[in-house]
Amino acid sequence: MDGAPDADGFDQPQPRLAQPDAYPVLDGGHIAIMAMEGIARRDFSAQVKEKMLLAGFVLILLLMVTVIYNDLTRISWIERLMPWRN
């Protein structure tokens, strides 16, 4: 544990000021756009970047919906509520 012992001898947690690895999924879109700009050797307009990030966001949402649906169909009483699965 990261911390200095206090008078009782227990470590006290220290707050982290920066956590760059906290949201790698959200940062990946910007990294991909910068890589594509490097390959194209030009900057994309703000509108193009916005549309690319929106497309990535929609893909992440679709993945989340698919995973949640698959998880719910494994619960027997919920699967009985889905007549198209029988």
Distance bins in CASP14 RR format, pairs under 12 A and 6 or more apart:
PFRMAT RR
TARGET T0000
AUTHOR 0000-0000-0000
RMODE 2
METHOD distances of the structure
MODEL  1
1 9 0 0 0 0 0 1 0 0 0 0 0
1 10 0 0 0 0 1 0 0 0 0 0 0
1 11 1 0 1 0 0 0 0 0 0 0 0
1 12 0 0 0 0 1 0 0 0 0 0 0
1 13 1 0 0 1 0 0 0 0 0 0 0
1 14 0 0 0 0 1 0 0 0 0 0 0
2 11 1 0 0 1 0 0 0 0 0 0 0
2 12 0 0 0 0 1 0 0 0 0 0 0
2 13 1 0 0 1 0 0 0 0 0 0 0
2 14 1 0 1 0 0 0 0 0 0 0 0
2 15 0 0 0 0 1 0 0 0 0 0 0
2 16 0 0 0 0 1 0 0 0 0 0 0
3 9 0 0 0 0 0 1 0 0 0 0 0
3 10 0 0 0 0 1 0 0 0 0 0 0
3 11 1 0 1 0 0 0 0 0 0 0 0
3 12 1 0 1 0 0 0 0 0 0 0 0
3 13 1 0 0 1 0 0 0 0 0 0 0
3 14 1 0 1 0 0 0 0 0 0 0 0
3 15 0 0 0 0 0 1 0 0 0 0 0
3 16 0 0 0 0 0 1 0 0 0 0 0
4 10 0 0 0 0 0 1 0 0 0 0 0
4 11 1 0 0 1 0 0 0 0 0 0 0
4 12 1 0 0 1 0 0 0 0 0 0 0
4 13 0 0 0 0 1 0 0 0 0 0 0
4 14 1 0 0 1 0 0 0 0 0 0 0
5 11 1 0 1 0 0 0 0 0 0 0 0
5 12 1 0 0 1 0 0 0 0 0 0 0
5 13 0 0 0 0 0 1 0 0 0 0 0
5 14 0 0 0 0 0 1 0 0 0 0 0
6 12 1 0 1 0 0 0 0 0 0 0 0
6 13 0 0 0 0 0 1 0 0 0 0 0
6 14 0 0 0 0 0 1 0 0 0 0 0
16 22 0 0 0 0 1 0 0 0 0 0 0
19 27 0 0 0 0 0 1 0 0 0 0 0
20 26 0 0 0 0 0 1 0 0 0 0 0
20 27 0 0 0 0 1 0 0 0 0 0 0
21 27 0 0 0 0 1 0 0 0 0 0 0
21 28 0 0 0 0 0 1 0 0 0 0 0
23 29 0 0 0 0 0 1 0 0 0 0 0
23 30 0 0 0 0 0 1 0 0 0 0 0
23 60 0 0 0 0 0 1 0 0 0 0 0
24 30 0 0 0 0 0 1 0 0 0 0 0
24 31 0 0 0 0 1 0 0 0 0 0 0
25 31 0 0 0 0 0 1 0 0 0 0 0
25 32 0 0 0 0 0 1 0 0 0 0 0
25 56 0 0 0 0 1 0 0 0 0 0 0
25 57 0 0 0 0 0 1 0 0 0 0 0
25 59 0 0 0 0 0 1 0 0 0 0 0
25 60 1 0 0 1 0 0 0 0 0 0 0
25 61 0 0 0 0 0 1 0 0 0 0 0
25 63 0 0 0 0 1 0 0 0 0 0 0
25 64 0 0 0 0 0 1 0 0 0 0 0
26 32 0 0 0 0 0 1 0 0 0 0 0
26 53 0 0 0 0 1 0 0 0 0 0 0
26 56 0 0 0 0 0 1 0 0 0 0 0
26 57 0 0 0 0 1 0 0 0 0 0 0
26 60 0 0 0 0 1 0 0 0 0 0 0
27 33 0 0 0 0 0 1 0 0 0 0 0
27 34 0 0 0 0 0 1 0 0 0 0 0
27 53 0 0 0 0 0 1 0 0 0 0 0
28 34 0 0 0 0 1 0 0 0 0 0 0
28 35 0 0 0 0 1 0 0 0 0 0 0
28 36 0 0 0 0 0 1 0 0 0 0 0
28 52 0 0 0 0 0 1 0 0 0 0 0
28 53 0 0 0 0 1 0 0 0 0 0 0
28 56 0 0 0 0 1 0 0 0 0 0 0
28 57 0 0 0 0 0 1 0 0 0 0 0
28 60 0 0 0 0 0 1 0 0 0 0 0
29 35 0 0 0 0 1 0 0 0 0 0 0
29 36 0 0 0 0 1 0 0 0 0 0 0
29 37 0 0 0 0 0 1 0 0 0 0 0
29 49 0 0 0 0 1 0 0 0 0 0 0
29 50 0 0 0 0 0 1 0 0 0 0 0
29 52 1 0 0 1 0 0 0 0 0 0 0
29 53 1 0 0 1 0 0 0 0 0 0 0
29 54 0 0 0 0 0 1 0 0 0 0 0
29 55 0 0 0 0 1 0 0 0 0 0 0
29 56 1 0 0 1 0 0 0 0 0 0 0
29 57 0 0 0 0 1 0 0 0 0 0 0
29 59 0 0 0 0 0 1 0 0 0 0 0
29 60 0 0 0 0 1 0 0 0 0 0 0
30 36 0 0 0 0 0 1 0 0 0 0 0
30 37 0 0 0 0 0 1 0 0 0 0 0
30 44 0 0 0 0 0 1 0 0 0 0 0
30 49 0 0 0 0 1 0 0 0 0 0 0
30 50 0 0 0 0 0 1 0 0 0 0 0
30 52 0 0 0 0 1 0 0 0 0 0 0
30 53 1 0 0 1 0 0 0 0 0 0 0
30 56 0 0 0 0 0 1 0 0 0 0 0
31 37 0 0 0 0 0 1 0 0 0 0 0
31 38 0 0 0 0 0 1 0 0 0 0 0
31 52 0 0 0 0 0 1 0 0 0 0 0
31 53 0 0 0 0 0 1 0 0 0 0 0
32 38 0 0 0 0 0 1 0 0 0 0 0
32 39 0 0 0 0 0 1 0 0 0 0 0
32 44 0 0 0 0 0 1 0 0 0 0 0
32 49 0 0 0 0 0 1 0 0 0 0 0
32 52 1 0 0 1 0 0 0 0 0 0 0
32 53 0 0 0 0 1 0 0 0 0 0 0
32 55 0 0 0 0 0 1 0 0 0 0 0
32 56 0 0 0 0 1 0 0 0 0 0 0
32 59 0 0 0 0 0 1 0 0 0 0 0
33 39 0 0 0 0 0 1 0 0 0 0 0
33 40 0 0 0 0 0 1 0 0 0 0 0
33 43 0 0 0 0 1 0 0 0 0 0 0
33 44 1 0 0 1 0 0 0 0 0 0 0
33 45 0 0 0 0 0 1 0 0 0 0 0
33 46 0 0 0 0 0 1 0 0 0 0 0
33 48 0 0 0 0 1 0 0 0 0 0 0
33 49 1 0 1 0 0 0 0 0 0 0 0
33 50 0 0 0 0 0 1 0 0 0 0 0
33 51 0 0 0 0 0 1 0 0 0 0 0
33 52 1 0 1 0 0 0 0 0 0 0 0
33 53 1 0 0 1 0 0 0 0 0 0 0
33 54 0 0 0 0 0 1 0 0 0 0 0
33 55 0 0 0 0 0 1 0 0 0 0 0
33 56 0 0 0 0 0 1 0 0 0 0 0
34 40 0 0 0 0 0 1 0 0 0 0 0
34 43 0 0 0 0 1 0 0 0 0 0 0
34 44 0 0 0 0 1 0 0 0 0 0 0
34 49 0 0 0 0 1 0 0 0 0 0 0
34 52 0 0 0 0 0 1 0 0 0 0 0
35 41 0 0 0 0 0 1 0 0 0 0 0
35 44 0 0 0 0 0 1 0 0 0 0 0
35 52 0 0 0 0 0 1 0 0 0 0 0
36 42 0 0 0 0 0 1 0 0 0 0 0
36 43 0 0 0 0 0 1 0 0 0 0 0
36 44 1 0 0 1 0 0 0 0 0 0 0
36 48 0 0 0 0 1 0 0 0 0 0 0
36 49 0 0 0 0 1 0 0 0 0 0 0
36 52 0 0 0 0 1 0 0 0 0 0 0
37 43 1 0 1 0 0 0 0 0 0 0 0
37 44 1 0 1 0 0 0 0 0 0 0 0
37 45 0 0 0 0 0 1 0 0 0 0 0
37 48 0 0 0 0 1 0 0 0 0 0 0
37 49 0 0 0 0 1 0 0 0 0 0 0
37 52 0 0 0 0 0 1 0 0 0 0 0
38 44 0 0 0 0 0 1 0 0 0 0 0
40 48 0 0 0 0 0 1 0 0 0 0 0
42 48 0 0 0 0 0 1 0 0 0 0 0
43 49 0 0 0 0 1 0 0 0 0 0 0
44 50 0 0 0 0 1 0 0 0 0 0 0
44 51 0 0 0 0 1 0 0 0 0 0 0
44 52 1 0 0 1 0 0 0 0 0 0 0
44 53 0 0 0 0 0 1 0 0 0 0 0
45 51 0 0 0 0 1 0 0 0 0 0 0
45 52 0 0 0 0 0 1 0 0 0 0 0
46 52 0 0 0 0 0 1 0 0 0 0 0
46 53 0 0 0 0 0 1 0 0 0 0 0
47 53 0 0 0 0 0 1 0 0 0 0 0
47 54 0 0 0 0 0 1 0 0 0 0 0
48 54 0 0 0 0 0 1 0 0 0 0 0
48 55 0 0 0 0 0 1 0 0 0 0 0
49 55 0 0 0 0 0 1 0 0 0 0 0
49 56 0 0 0 0 0 1 0 0 0 0 0
50 56 0 0 0 0 0 1 0 0 0 0 0
50 57 0 0 0 0 0 1 0 0 0 0 0
51 57 0 0 0 0 0 1 0 0 0 0 0
51 58 0 0 0 0 0 1 0 0 0 0 0
52 58 0 0 0 0 0 1 0 0 0 0 0
52 59 0 0 0 0 0 1 0 0 0 0 0
53 59 0 0 0 0 0 1 0 0 0 0 0
53 60 0 0 0 0 0 1 0 0 0 0 0
54 60 0 0 0 0 0 1 0 0 0 0 0
54 61 0 0 0 0 0 1 0 0 0 0 0
55 61 0 0 0 0 0 1 0 0 0 0 0
55 62 0 0 0 0 0 1 0 0 0 0 0
56 62 0 0 0 0 1 0 0 0 0 0 0
56 63 0 0 0 0 1 0 0 0 0 0 0
57 63 0 0 0 0 0 1 0 0 0 0 0
57 64 0 0 0 0 0 1 0 0 0 0 0
58 64 0 0 0 0 0 1 0 0 0 0 0
58 65 0 0 0 0 0 1 0 0 0 0 0
59 65 0 0 0 0 0 1 0 0 0 0 0
59 66 0 0 0 0 0 1 0 0 0 0 0
60 66 0 0 0 0 0 1 0 0 0 0 0
60 67 0 0 0 0 0 1 0 0 0 0 0
61 67 0 0 0 0 0 1 0 0 0 0 0
61 68 0 0 0 0 0 1 0 0 0 0 0
62 68 0 0 0 0 0 1 0 0 0 0 0
62 69 0 0 0 0 0 1 0 0 0 0 0
63 69 0 0 0 0 0 1 0 0 0 0 0
63 70 0 0 0 0 0 1 0 0 0 0 0
64 70 0 0 0 0 0 1 0 0 0 0 0
64 71 0 0 0 0 0 1 0 0 0 0 0
65 71 0 0 0 0 0 1 0 0 0 0 0
65 72 0 0 0 0 0 1 0 0 0 0 0
66 72 0 0 0 0 0 1 0 0 0 0 0
66 73 0 0 0 0 0 1 0 0 0 0 0
67 73 0 0 0 0 0 1 0 0 0 0 0
67 74 0 0 0 0 0 1 0 0 0 0 0
68 74 0 0 0 0 0 1 0 0 0 0 0
68 75 0 0 0 0 0 1 0 0 0 0 0
68 78 0 0 0 0 0 1 0 0 0 0 0
69 75 0 0 0 0 0 1 0 0 0 0 0
69 78 0 0 0 0 0 1 0 0 0 0 0
69 79 0 0 0 0 0 1 0 0 0 0 0
69 82 0 0 0 0 1 0 0 0 0 0 0
69 84 0 0 0 0 0 1 0 0 0 0 0
69 85 0 0 0 0 0 1 0 0 0 0 0
70 78 0 0 0 0 0 1 0 0 0 0 0
70 79 0 0 0 0 0 1 0 0 0 0 0
70 85 0 0 0 0 0 1 0 0 0 0 0
71 78 0 0 0 0 1 0 0 0 0 0 0
71 79 0 0 0 0 0 1 0 0 0 0 0
72 78 1 0 1 0 0 0 0 0 0 0 0
72 79 1 0 0 1 0 0 0 0 0 0 0
72 80 0 0 0 0 0 1 0 0 0 0 0
72 81 0 0 0 0 1 0 0 0 0 0 0
72 82 0 0 0 0 1 0 0 0 0 0 0
72 85 0 0 0 0 0 1 0 0 0 0 0
73 79 1 0 1 0 0 0 0 0 0 0 0
73 80 0 0 0 0 0 1 0 0 0 0 0
73 81 0 0 0 0 0 1 0 0 0 0 0
73 82 1 0 0 1 0 0 0 0 0 0 0
73 84 0 0 0 0 0 1 0 0 0 0 0
73 85 1 0 0 1 0 0 0 0 0 0 0
73 86 0 0 0 0 0 1 0 0 0 0 0
74 82 0 0 0 0 0 1 0 0 0 0 0
74 85 0 0 0 0 0 1 0 0 0 0 0
75 81 0 0 0 0 1 0 0 0 0 0 0
75 82 0 0 0 0 0 1 0 0 0 0 0
75 85 0 0 0 0 0 1 0 0 0 0 0
76 82 0 0 0 0 0 1 0 0 0 0 0
76 85 0 0 0 0 0 1 0 0 0 0 0
78 85 0 0 0 0 1 0 0 0 0 0 0
79 85 1 0 1 0 0 0 0 0 0 0 0
79 86 0 0 0 0 1 0 0 0 0 0 0
80 86 0 0 0 0 1 0 0 0 0 0 0
END
